[in-house]
Structures are given as C-alpha cells and as structure tokens.
Amino acid sequence: MSVTLDLPDEMLAALQAEAERRQMTVEELIAESVSEHVGAAPRRRQFALAGVGSSTGIRFARDADELLAEGFGRD
C-alpha cells in the first residue's frame, strides 16, 4: 500500500536527519514510527529510570562518612 503525505519542510528535514542518523530510509522511519504509535509492532523497551539519581553535586560515595558527620539526613 502506498500513502502520500504533505509535511512541513521542517518536519521533512527532521525526518531525513533522523533517518540518516539511524542509517535507514525516511519511509522505513515513518513506517516504524506509525507502527509503534498504533501498536501494530512490538514496542521497543525504554529504560524509564535513565537519569534517575543524576546530580550536579560534587559529592561521591567516598564522602559518605563526612556527610554523616555533618548531620546529613537529620531533620
């Protein structure tokens, strides 16, 4: 089956860039995206906890004794 889409230039450019990044055709990327959206294909598992616990702090596990001595966790 064939489908024709009219997409804004910016969206087409984004699709082309993503398809190139993934080393696939725009058609393959669109088919994959649509099938994931409508549930026609098994969804790829996503690691939902990625980034949990990330911090911009400069303390590390090796600093635990110092943190506890300073009263960390006492409220």
C-alpha positions as protocol buffer text, in pm:
chain_id: "A"
residue {
  index: 1
  type: MET
  ca { x: 0 y: 0 z: 0 }
}
residue {
  index: 2
  type: SER
  ca { x: 120 y: 348 z: -75 }
}
residue {
  index: 3
  type: VAL
  ca { x: 40 y: 670 z: 111 }
}
residue {
  index: 4
  type: THR
  ca { x: 128 y: 1027 z: 18 }
}
residue {
  index: 5
  type: LEU
  ca { x: 193 y: 1280 z: 292 }
}
residue {
  index: 6
  type: ASP
  ca { x: 222 y: 1657 z: 276 }
}
residue {
  index: 7
  type: LEU
  ca { x: 463 y: 1756 z: 551 }
}
residue {
  index: 8
  type: PRO
  ca { x: 601 y: 2093 z: 650 }
}
residue {
  index: 9
  type: ASP
  ca { x: 958 y: 2143 z: 527 }
}
residue {
  index: 10
  type: GLU
  ca { x: 1091 y: 2149 z: 884 }
}
residue {
  index: 11
  type: MET
  ca { x: 932 y: 1814 z: 964 }
}
residue {
  index: 12
  type: LEU
  ca { x: 1064 y: 1654 z: 648 }
}
residue {
  index: 13
  type: ALA
  ca { x: 1413 y: 1784 z: 727 }
}
residue {
  index: 14
  type: ALA
  ca { x: 1390 y: 1642 z: 1079 }
}
residue {
  index: 15
  type: LEU
  ca { x: 1275 y: 1305 z: 942 }
}
residue {
  index: 16
  type: GLN
  ca { x: 1556 y: 1299 z: 689 }
}
residue {
  index: 17
  type: ALA
  ca { x: 1815 y: 1383 z: 956 }
}
residue {
  index: 18
  type: GLU
  ca { x: 1684 y: 1115 z: 1194 }
}
residue {
  index: 19
  type: ALA
  ca { x: 1666 y: 855 z: 916 }
}
residue {
  index: 20
  type: GLU
  ca { x: 2024 y: 933 z: 819 }
}
residue {
  index: 21
  type: ARG
  ca { x: 2136 y: 913 z: 1182 }
}
residue {
  index: 22
  type: ARG
  ca { x: 1975 y: 570 z: 1212 }
}
residue {
  index: 23
  type: GLN
  ca { x: 2103 y: 463 z: 869 }
}
residue {
  index: 24
  type: MET
  ca { x: 1757 y: 392 z: 732 }
}
residue {
  index: 25
  type: THR
  ca { x: 1525 y: 543 z: 475 }
}
residue {
  index: 26
  type: VAL
  ca { x: 1265 y: 806 z: 558 }
}
residue {
  index: 27
  type: GLU
  ca { x: 999 y: 555 z: 452 }
}
residue {
  index: 28
  type: GLU
  ca { x: 1132 y: 297 z: 699 }
}
residue {
  index: 29
  type: LEU
  ca { x: 1143 y: 555 z: 978 }
}
residue {
  index: 30
  type: ILE
  ca { x: 784 y: 666 z: 912 }
}
residue {
  index: 31
  type: ALA
  ca { x: 662 y: 304 z: 896 }
}
residue {
  index: 32
  type: GLU
  ca { x: 839 y: 224 z: 1225 }
}
residue {
  index: 33
  type: SER
  ca { x: 701 y: 534 z: 1394 }
}
residue {
  index: 34
  type: VAL
  ca { x: 344 y: 473 z: 1281 }
}
residue {
  index: 35
  type: SER
  ca { x: 350 y: 106 z: 1378 }
}
residue {
  index: 36
  type: GLU
  ca { x: 484 y: 194 z: 1724 }
}
residue {
  index: 37
  type: HIS
  ca { x: 216 y: 459 z: 1767 }
}
residue {
  index: 38
  type: VAL
  ca { x: -78 y: 239 z: 1669 }
}
residue {
  index: 39
  type: GLY
  ca { x: 58 y: -71 z: 1836 }
}
residue {
  index: 40
  type: ALA
  ca { x: 99 y: -274 z: 1518 }
}
residue {
  index: 41
  type: ALA
  ca { x: 450 y: -379 z: 1615 }
}
residue {
  index: 42
  type: PRO
  ca { x: 607 y: -467 z: 1948 }
}
residue {
  index: 43
  type: ARG
  ca { x: 731 y: -154 z: 2117 }
}
residue {
  index: 44
  type: ARG
  ca { x: 1095 y: -125 z: 2197 }
}
residue {
  index: 45
  type: ARG
  ca { x: 1153 y: -127 z: 2568 }
}
residue {
  index: 46
  type: GLN
  ca { x: 1266 y: 202 z: 2711 }
}
residue {
  index: 47
  type: PHE
  ca { x: 1466 y: 231 z: 3026 }
}
residue {
  index: 48
  type: ALA
  ca { x: 1237 y: 463 z: 3218 }
}
residue {
  index: 49
  type: LEU
  ca { x: 1480 y: 516 z: 3503 }
}
residue {
  index: 50
  type: ALA
  ca { x: 1757 y: 662 z: 3291 }
}
residue {
  index: 51
  type: GLY
  ca { x: 1890 y: 970 z: 3463 }
}
residue {
  index: 52
  type: VAL
  ca { x: 1730 y: 894 z: 3799 }
}
residue {
  index: 53
  type: GLY
  ca { x: 1974 y: 991 z: 4068 }
}
residue {
  index: 54
  type: SER
  ca { x: 2181 y: 1205 z: 3839 }
}
residue {
  index: 55
  type: SER
  ca { x: 2316 y: 1506 z: 4012 }
}
residue {
  index: 56
  type: THR
  ca { x: 2519 y: 1813 z: 3953 }
}
residue {
  index: 57
  type: GLY
  ca { x: 2661 y: 1782 z: 4303 }
}
residue {
  index: 58
  type: ILE
  ca { x: 3026 y: 1709 z: 4364 }
}
residue {
  index: 59
  type: ARG
  ca { x: 2984 y: 1461 z: 4650 }
}
residue {
  index: 60
  type: PHE
  ca { x: 3061 y: 1095 z: 4599 }
}
residue {
  index: 61
  type: ALA
  ca { x: 3010 y: 771 z: 4792 }
}
residue {
  index: 62
  type: ARG
  ca { x: 3359 y: 808 z: 4931 }
}
residue {
  index: 63
  type: ASP
  ca { x: 3232 y: 1122 z: 5108 }
}
residue {
  index: 64
  type: ALA
  ca { x: 2958 y: 935 z: 5298 }
}
residue {
  index: 65
  type: ASP
  ca { x: 3134 y: 941 z: 5637 }
}
residue {
  index: 66
  type: GLU
  ca { x: 3193 y: 1313 z: 5608 }
}
residue {
  index: 67
  type: LEU
  ca { x: 2831 y: 1377 z: 5507 }
}
residue {
  index: 68
  type: LEU
  ca { x: 2702 y: 1176 z: 5801 }
}
residue {
  index: 69
  type: ALA
  ca { x: 2938 y: 1359 z: 6040 }
}
residue {
  index: 70
  type: GLU
  ca { x: 2797 y: 1687 z: 5913 }
}
residue {
  index: 71
  type: GLY
  ca { x: 2448 y: 1567 z: 6003 }
}
residue {
  index: 72
  type: PHE
  ca { x: 2317 y: 1462 z: 5662 }
}
residue {
  index: 73
  type: GLY
  ca { x: 1972 y: 1306 z: 5699 }
}
residue {
  index: 74
  type: ARG
  ca { x: 1899 y: 1451 z: 6042 }
}
residue {
  index: 75
  type: ASP
  ca { x: 1582 y: 1654 z: 6044 }
}
